[in-house]
Amino acid sequence: MKTQYRDLTVVPLNADEDLVIACDSSAGIGAKSADAVSVAPEIMAAYAVRVPLLELLCVGVNLLAAVDTIGNEMEPTGRQLIWGVRQELAQAGYPDLPLNGSTEDNMPTTTTSLGITLIGRLAKTAWRPQTTEPLQVYQLGDPYVGDDVVAHLADIFSYDVIKKLRRFKGVQDLLPVGSKGMRYELGQMAQTQAHPMIHWQVPEDAAQLDQSAGPATVALVGVKRSRAAAIEAAFPELKRLAELEVADV
């Protein structure tokens, strides 16, 4: 029976593995006449695939295939979008990932539109069990959306950083932040880890907490309290955000 883990669909594949599916969409960003944000279609596609990529990489999924659903003609927009998707997959370590998809060649379009679905597999033992130890939660990156993403392309964290954090001893949870902002995603992490007590280490009314992080320009890193000093030394770019604690501890 399929289940839901945050924004991921999890389907038992066999006794040892799960099939894990992530998806996202982007529209109104590109080089067409009615696009709200003007940017090369390749860049739009790269950041559209970044969201489901991070959702899967943060839990350790090994990708199997990708599907692009393009709401535009193949030439030139579709070809440019496909190239952007392939380039971003290569950046994440999947240069030869099977890619299937479709384009809209029957109707003229005035905005750029792209849907992405990624499919992977994960060993059942790779899902990390909850811990009763308090978690120090860090912010990686800054929230950008729309034109701000284009202006800060060089500042957005890489997939390699996420992979290194995933392997770092004491990292309990990794969670990309999108349009709902850090406050919402921190609540999701607290729920997943059964740590309902949130102790903020930044002003609770900070506007940045509810700001959209667009194409996952922020990730939350949940670390066991006993490993906080070690991870701060290894990743000085992390910013303390909050601490999560079990209610009866």
Secondary structure, DSSP 8 states (H G I E B T S, - for coil): --EEETTEEEEE-SSSEEEEEEEEEEESEESSTT-SEE--HHHHHHHHHHHHHHHHHTTT-EEEEEEEEESS-IIIIIHHHHHHHHHHHHHTT-TT--EEEE---SS--SS-EEEEEEEEEEEGGGS----SS-EEEEEEE----THHHHHTGGGS--HHHHHHHHHSTTEEEEEEE-TTHHHHHHHHHHHHHT--EEEESS-TT-GGGGS--TTT-EEEEEEEGGGHHHHHHH-TT-EEEEEEE-TT-
